[in-house]
Amino acid sequence: MTKSVRKFRGDLVSTDGGTTWRAAGLYGSLGDSAHMGASVTSRELAGWNPLQGSADSDLLPDLSTLMVRSRDLTRNHGIASGAAQTKVDNVIGTGLRLSATPDYRALGRDKDWAVEWSQQTESLWRSWADTTDCDAAASLNFDAQTRQVFYGGLLNGEALALPLWMPDGRSKFATRIQVIEADRLSTPIGRIDGQYLRGGIEIDDYGKPLAYWIRKAHPGDSYIGVVPQFADWERIPAETPWGRKRVIHVHEKERTGQSRGKPDLTAVLTQFKMLDHYQRTEIQAAVVQAMVAAFIETPLDSNTLATMLG
């Protein structure tokens, strides 16, 4: 006997109450769903059927294209460039300042000790961060590196930094920071992404990073033919045997299981490109119109003609 169905608050169940419309495979076959956004019959949404992908399957195949398009947009579109620069200025400003405030009560100390310790620590920090000794390339201080990392995060969705131990016998501290552009983090040639390798990052069963595969040179250097190492990768463990991080991967995870960051301009790339094309077309049309010369032949005198033309 065929069972009838009844509708309760937008849901469909059999008369025995045991089979839902989803289990019966009736999704969308009997009209609109309870949620307008899930409709498969409305004119606006009928052709909208996104894939049910994971965070990595949705992002990783497109990440390289999103990166280069975001960078191209900020290079060539004034509004996009200004928006990115304004965000950097508002968040980073002239730089981040260390404010050392130890929980002296938990440490069994008094407030006087905390004040003295804070002053000494902040002084040592400034002696390292305010000089180029903190940079592996010896060209930027920590404030400039911070701006570079944040700006790279906007354009590429992420940035990487390698804390290196580089004693030189001159500086008081041997710690140096090497900032790495996200393009250099990738899966090596001959290997493919899978359960334990995602966009150049080795992970365990829980998604914890175990190692990072980083090119020895930027892949873009291949176009100028001066750096052959762009096809060589180095496997860098995520941390030392005693737990110190060897790779600082700065990115925002929007979804569970997301291994890489997504550029901030991703959702508006199409609109920005269309706006850029529209503005260029309008300006070109205005330039052409301004260059058109017109000649009028008439037996009227100049004063009469001027009056007629306003």
N, C-alpha and C positions, 0 to 999 in steps of 0.2 A: 504494500500500500504506500502511495506517495504521501509524504508528510508535508503538511502545509507550513507556512512560515508566518510569523507575526513580527511586527515592528515595534520596538520599545526604545524610545529616546534616540532614534537614529541607528539602532542596532537591530540585527536580524537573528532570530534564534528559532529553532524548531519547536514544535509543540511539546516535545518532551523536555525542553529546556536544556538539552545536553549538547546540541550542535550549534555553534555560532556561525554567522555568515562568513567569517573568515575561514573557519575550518572547512566549510562546505565549498570553498572556492568561488563564492559569489561576489567577490570584491569588485565593486563598480559596475556589476552587471544589472543591478536593479535600480539604477538612478544615482543621484548624488549621495555623498557620504555625510556623516554627521558634521564634519568639518569642511567648510567651504574651500579651505586651502588644499584639501585632499581630493577635490572633485575631479573626475575624469571625463565629465560630460560637458562642462561649461566651455563656452567658446574661448575664453581667455586662458584656460588651463589644460585644454584637451591634449595639446601637443607637448606638454611639459612633463617629461618623464626622466628625471635625473637618475643616474646609476647609484646604487647603494654601495658605494666604495668605502674602504677604510680611510683613516687619516692619511696614511702613507700612499695608498694606491691612488687617491685623489690628487695628492700634491706632487710626489716625486717625479712622475713622468713629465710634468709641466714646469718644474721648478727652474730649470736653467733658462727657459724662454721667459718666464716671469721676471727673473733677475735682470736679464739683458734689456728687456723692454722697459722695466722700471728705471734703470740707469739711463737709457736713451731718453726717456721722457723728462727726467730731471736735468739732463744736459741741454735739451732743446726747447723745453716748454717753460716759460717764465713762471706761470702760476704753480705748476708742480714743483719747480725748483724752490720758489719762495715758500711754499707750504712746508717742504722738508726742512729748509734752513730755519724757518720760524720755530718748528718743533724742537730742533736741536738747541736753539738759543733759549727756548723756554724751559727745557728740561735740564740741560747741562749748564748753560750760561757760560761763565768764565771758567767753570770747573767745579768739581766736588771737593768739599772740605771735610777732613776727618774730624769727628767729634768723639773723642775717646771717653766713654763714661762707664767705667767698670762697676759691676754690682758688688760694691765693697762689703756689704752685709753678708752676701752669700760666700764671699771669700774670707770672711772672718777678719776684715780690716776696718779701719776707721775712715772718716771722711777726709781727714788731712792726707792720709796715704793716697786716697783716690785722686785728690787734686794734684798732688805731686806726680803720681804715676801718669796721669793724663797729660800733664804739661811735657813731661819727658818723652812720652810716646808720640805726641803730636809734633814735637820738635824733630824727632828722628824721622818721622814720616815725611815732613817737609824737606828735610835734607836729601831724601831720596826722590820724592815725587816731583819736586820743583826743578829738577835738573834732567838732562837727557840721559843720565846714568841709568834711569829706569827702563830705557828703550834698548832693545837688542840691536837696533840699527843706529843708536846714538843720535837720533834726529828730533825726537819729540819728547816733551815732558809728559807726566801722567795725565794732566788736564787735556792736552791735545790728543793723547791716545784715547781718552774717554770719549771725546767728541767724535773721533774717527770710528770707534766701535759703535757708538749710538747711530751715527749717520749710516754706517754700513748695515746696521740692523733695519733701518727704514727702507733702504733700497733693496737689500738682498733678503731681508727677513731674518737674518742672523749674522753673527760675527764670531770669530774664534780668536783666542789668545793663548799663547804657549808660555807659561812661566819657565824660564830657563835659568840655570845656574852657570854664570859666566864670570868667575873671578879674574880680575885683571891686575891685581896687586896695587891698584891706584885708588879705586873707590872703596868706601867703607862697607858697601853692600854688594853682594854678587848676584842678586836676583835681577833678572832682566825680563821684560815682557815683549814677546814678538806677536804682533797683530797679524792674523791670517785672513785674507779675503775668502768668503764662503765658496767661491768657485773652485778653490783648491781641494775642498772636501768632496770626494766623490768615490764611487766604486771603481776599483782598478780595471783596466782592460783585461779580459779573460775571465772575469768573475761577473756574476749577476746577482742582483738583489734577491733576497729570499727571507726565510724566517729569521735568520740570525745576522743578516747584513742588509742595512737600510740606508741607501744614499751615502755610502762610504763609512757608515757607523756600524761596528759590530756590537750586538746586543745579546743579552741572555734571555732566558725564558720569561723573565719579568719585564723586559724592556730596558734594563739597566745597561748603559754604554760600557763596553769592555775595552774598545780600542777605536781609533779613528784613522782612516786611510787618507793621507794628505799628499797631494802632488808636491814634488820638490820645486816646482815652478808654476806660475800661473798659466793656465791653458791658453790664454790670450797671447802670451809671449811667442807662441808658435808662429803667429802671423808675421812677426818681424824677424824670425829666424835666428835669434841670438841666444836662445836658451834651450838646449836640447833636453833638459831634465823635465819638461812639461809632461812627458809620457812615463815618468818614473814616480812611483808612490812610496811613501814611508809609512809603515804601520806604527802608530804611537799609542801605547797603552793609555787608558783613561786616567789611571792613577799609578803611583809608585807602590811597591810592595807594602810600605808602611802607611798608605792611605792618602798621600798628598796628590792633589789633582795635577795632572800633566797637561790637560787640555781644558780650557774654560770655554764652553760652548754657550754663547749668549743668544737665546731665542725664546719666543713665546709659544707655548703649546696651547692651541685653541681646542684641540680634541685629544682624547685619550689615545695613546699609541702613536702620537705624532713625533717623528724622529727629527725633522728639520723645520726651520722657520719659514714663514710665508711673507713675502714682501708686503709692506703696508699699502702700496698702491694697487694691489692685485684687483680689488673689486671695482676700481674706477679706471683701469687702463683703457678700456674701450671708449668710455665717455670722454676721457682726456684726449685720446687720439682723434675722435670725431670733432671735438671742440677745436683742436689744433688745425685740422683740415678746413673746418668752417671759417675760422679766423683768417687763415692764409688766403682762402678763396675770396673772402670779402675784401681783404686788403688789396689783393691783386686786381679785383674788379674796380676798386676805387682809384687805383693808380692808373689803370687803363682809361677810365673816364676822365681823369684829370689831364691826360695827355691828348685828348681829342680836340682838334682845332676846327672851328666852324667858320665858313665864309658866307656872307649874305650879299647878294647883288640886288639892288633896288634903286629906282629913280628918286626915292624920297631923300630929303636932306637928312643930315646926321641928327639934328634936334628932334625932328618928327619921329625918326626911327627909334631914338632913345626913349621917347615918351611912349611909344607903342610897346616896347620891350620891358618897360618898367624900370 
